[in-house]
Structure formats: structure tokens, C-alpha cells
């Protein structure tokens, strides 16, 4: 494990050998990034949350950033890492693909899960009867198996999930990560512990970015399926975390309610 610490944070985390940054001191929050990103880059707009008595634990998932090399990303392996990072108890916040591992970890350790927030985590099974969600899954699946170059694949994949308007700088940074996604365990094959999450009593929140009817339908269905609250950050697109204040305030509201 390598750890970058900002301020006077303790470093006695129960960890794997991931690269982890720690921001702030207080109640633990594990922030799990999605595909084609690193932890510090994806959660940069959440860093001010550390000023609210929170200890933000920000890993690079396997295959990303400074964490160990992986042939492909794997939400099952990531779930083991999230479980380890939770320690005695933590809030979990996850974006997109990262939410698959967070859901599994929360179901495995409900007693240590203070809350679970999912930002457009794609759960295929909850809304397969919805035409818009089914069309989105079919589009992503087609792109996934296409034999185009990594550069072409990146543009097509981001466009299919609603992240096609990323700045060129972020596109350039994401390109070397494409093989990790293409060789990874696809999100659309995930068998997730929905019954266990529905039975869990910790607070849950599902958030969407108001950019695709399929994602809205899926998020509605997921929230209902696991007993979660529901929020929409209008105009956020798929990269909800980059909006900063709107999602941060929603998180603080959830965590304050959980504490009370």
C-alpha cells in the first residue's frame, strides 16, 4: 500500500496494497471512482467535504493510477478492496462502474456501512423492461465488443454513457486506461446483491445526472429496488461528481441524517 496524506490524518487504515489518498480527519468516507479515471482526479470537487469533520479515503482501483497493475478492471476484486478500506465503518460513495464493488461491499458488511451513495451506477437487471435503458445497454454492448482502435473506442464508449463532452485534456488522460476497461469484467454481466441491500437498514441514495432517459429510468428502478432515496442533479451528465456543490450538499444532508 502507498498512502498520500494531506494534513494530520492518521494512516492506520485497514487496507490492501492500493494507492490511497486521505483527505481530512473524522468520520470515514470511501470514494470509489468509475472507469477511465483515478481517485484524486475523479473526486477533486469533493475534497472540500474534508472540512466537515470527514476523513475522505480515495483509492485508485486496481489497474488505475499508482495502484497495482491489472489485466482488466474487476468489480469483484474491487469489492474486496472496498471491504478492507471500510475499516470499522464508513460511508460509501461510488461513481458508475465503481458502484458495483461498493454495492457488493455494503451487502457483505452492512454493519460497517454508514451509508451508500451510487452516482449512475449501471445496474442492468433492474430496468430491462424499459426501452430507453435497454437501448442504452445494447449500444454500450455493441461498442464494448467492437474491434476499433483504443482512441475510437474511447470516444464511442464515452458517448454511449453520456460522457462524450469531456475536455480534450481528460480524454488524453483516459486513453492509456482504455485497455483496462476493454479487458475487464463488463458491468452488464454483474450479478448484484439487490436483496441484501434492500434488507439493509443503512441509508442509501441513488443519484442521476439528468442526461439520458435510460439512466433516469434505471436510477428510479434501482432506488425502488434497494429502498434508497433518489436525487437528480439537473444537467450534470454522467460525471455527477464534477458538479461539486450540488452533489456535495446532497451527500452532507444524507450523512447528517445518518448520524442523527
RAFENFEN-V178895 format. One record per residue. RES is the residue in one small letter. PHI is phi in radians with two decimals (none if undefined). Layout:
res=RES phi=PHI
res=RES phi=PHI
This chain:
res=x phi=none
res=x phi=-2.08
res=x phi=-2.35
res=x phi=-1.87
res=x phi=-2.04
res=x phi=-1.89
res=x phi=1.59
res=x phi=-1.97
res=x phi=-1.19
res=x phi=-1.26
res=x phi=-2.07
res=x phi=-1.58
res=x phi=-1.29
res=x phi=-1.50
res=x phi=-2.22
res=x phi=-1.68
res=x phi=-1.64
res=x phi=-1.28
res=x phi=-1.41
res=x phi=-2.34
res=x phi=-1.81
res=x phi=-2.20
res=x phi=-2.09
res=x phi=1.56
res=x phi=-2.51
res=x phi=2.49
res=x phi=-1.13
res=x phi=-1.22
res=x phi=-2.34
res=x phi=-1.67
res=x phi=-1.86
res=x phi=-1.89
res=x phi=-1.36
res=x phi=-1.58
res=x phi=-1.32
res=x phi=1.07
res=x phi=-2.68
res=x phi=-2.11
res=x phi=-1.05
res=x phi=-1.12
res=x phi=-1.24
res=x phi=-1.21
res=x phi=-1.85
res=x phi=-1.01
res=x phi=-1.33
res=x phi=-1.64
res=x phi=-0.98
res=x phi=-1.05
res=x phi=-1.08
res=x phi=-1.09
res=x phi=-1.36
res=x phi=-1.85
res=x phi=1.24
res=x phi=-2.17
res=x phi=-1.94
res=x phi=-1.49
res=x phi=-1.84
res=x phi=-2.14
res=x phi=-1.51
res=x phi=-1.57
res=x phi=-1.15
res=x phi=-1.01
res=x phi=1.61
res=x phi=-2.11
res=x phi=0.97
res=x phi=-1.72
res=x phi=-1.40
res=x phi=-0.98
res=x phi=-1.12
res=x phi=-2.38
res=x phi=-1.06
res=x phi=-2.72
res=x phi=-1.21
res=x phi=-2.61
res=x phi=-1.14
res=x phi=-1.26
res=x phi=-1.15
res=x phi=-1.06
res=x phi=-1.07
res=x phi=-1.05
res=x phi=-1.16
res=x phi=-1.10
res=x phi=-0.98
res=x phi=-1.16
res=x phi=-1.25
res=x phi=-1.20
res=x phi=0.99
res=x phi=-1.34
res=x phi=2.90
res=x phi=-2.82
res=x phi=-1.31
res=x phi=-2.02
res=x phi=-2.28
res=x phi=-2.49
res=x phi=-1.93
res=x phi=0.90
res=x phi=-0.95
res=x phi=-1.05
res=x phi=-1.19
res=x phi=-1.08
res=x phi=-1.20
res=x phi=-1.14
res=x phi=-1.11
res=x phi=-1.12
res=x phi=-1.10
res=x phi=-1.11
res=x phi=-1.20
res=x phi=-1.29
res=x phi=-2.29
res=x phi=-1.08
res=x phi=-1.19
res=x phi=-1.82
res=x phi=-1.65
res=x phi=-1.33
res=x phi=-2.93
res=x phi=-2.33
res=x phi=-2.10
res=x phi=-2.07
res=x phi=-1.75
res=x phi=0.81
res=x phi=-1.31
res=x phi=-1.41
res=x phi=-1.81
res=x phi=-1.02
res=x phi=-1.27
res=x phi=-1.36
res=x phi=-2.43
res=x phi=-1.17
res=x phi=-1.48
res=x phi=-1.48
res=x phi=-1.11
res=x phi=-1.20
res=x phi=-1.18
res=x phi=-1.10
res=x phi=-1.15
res=x phi=-1.13
res=x phi=-1.06
res=x phi=-1.12
res=x phi=-1.16
res=x phi=-1.10
res=x phi=-1.08
res=x phi=-1.09
res=x phi=-1.09
res=x phi=-0.96
res=x phi=-1.64
res=x phi=-1.28
res=x phi=-1.60
res=x phi=-1.21
res=x phi=-1.15
res=x phi=-1.05
res=x phi=-1.14
res=x phi=-1.17
res=x phi=-1.09
res=x phi=-1.02
res=x phi=-1.11
res=x phi=-1.15
res=x phi=-1.17
res=x phi=-1.08
res=x phi=-1.12
res=x phi=-1.24
res=x phi=-1.78
res=x phi=1.64
res=x phi=-1.98
res=x phi=-1.24
res=x phi=-1.75
res=x phi=-1.12
res=x phi=-1.05
res=x phi=-1.04
res=x phi=-1.07
res=x phi=-1.26
res=x phi=-1.10
res=x phi=-1.07
res=x phi=-1.20
res=x phi=-1.37
res=x phi=-0.97
res=x phi=-1.14
res=x phi=-1.53
res=x phi=-0.98
res=x phi=-1.04
res=x phi=-1.09
res=x phi=-1.32
res=x phi=-1.11
res=x phi=-1.68
res=x phi=-1.52
res=x phi=-1.41
res=x phi=-1.16
res=x phi=-1.11
res=x phi=-1.36
res=x phi=-1.82
res=x phi=-1.22
res=x phi=-1.86
res=x phi=-1.85
res=x phi=-1.43
res=x phi=-1.18
res=x phi=-1.12
res=x phi=-1.12
res=x phi=-1.19
res=x phi=-1.11
res=x phi=-1.41
res=x phi=-1.24
res=x phi=-1.72
res=x phi=-1.24
res=x phi=-1.14
res=x phi=-2.32
res=x phi=-2.45
res=x phi=-1.99
res=x phi=-2.16
res=x phi=-2.16
res=x phi=-1.93
res=x phi=1.05
res=x phi=-2.31
res=x phi=-2.64
res=x phi=-1.07
res=x phi=-1.15
res=x phi=-1.14
res=x phi=-1.13
res=x phi=-1.11
res=x phi=-1.08
res=x phi=-1.13
res=x phi=-1.03
res=x phi=-1.17
res=x phi=-1.12
res=x phi=-1.03
res=x phi=-1.14
res=x phi=-1.16
res=x phi=-1.85
res=x phi=1.28
res=x phi=-1.83
res=x phi=-1.27
res=x phi=-2.31
res=x phi=-2.45
res=x phi=-2.20
res=x phi=-1.74
res=x phi=-1.02
res=x phi=1.33
res=x phi=-1.29
res=x phi=1.28
res=x phi=-1.26
res=x phi=-1.52
res=x phi=-1.05
res=x phi=-1.07
res=x phi=-1.27
res=x phi=-1.26
res=x phi=1.24
res=x phi=-0.90
res=x phi=-1.04
res=x phi=-1.32
res=x phi=-1.09
res=x phi=-1.16
res=x phi=-1.10
res=x phi=-1.14
res=x phi=-1.07
res=x phi=-1.08
res=x phi=-1.08
res=x phi=-1.20
res=x phi=-1.14
res=x phi=-1.12
res=x phi=-1.12
res=x phi=-1.21
res=x phi=-1.54
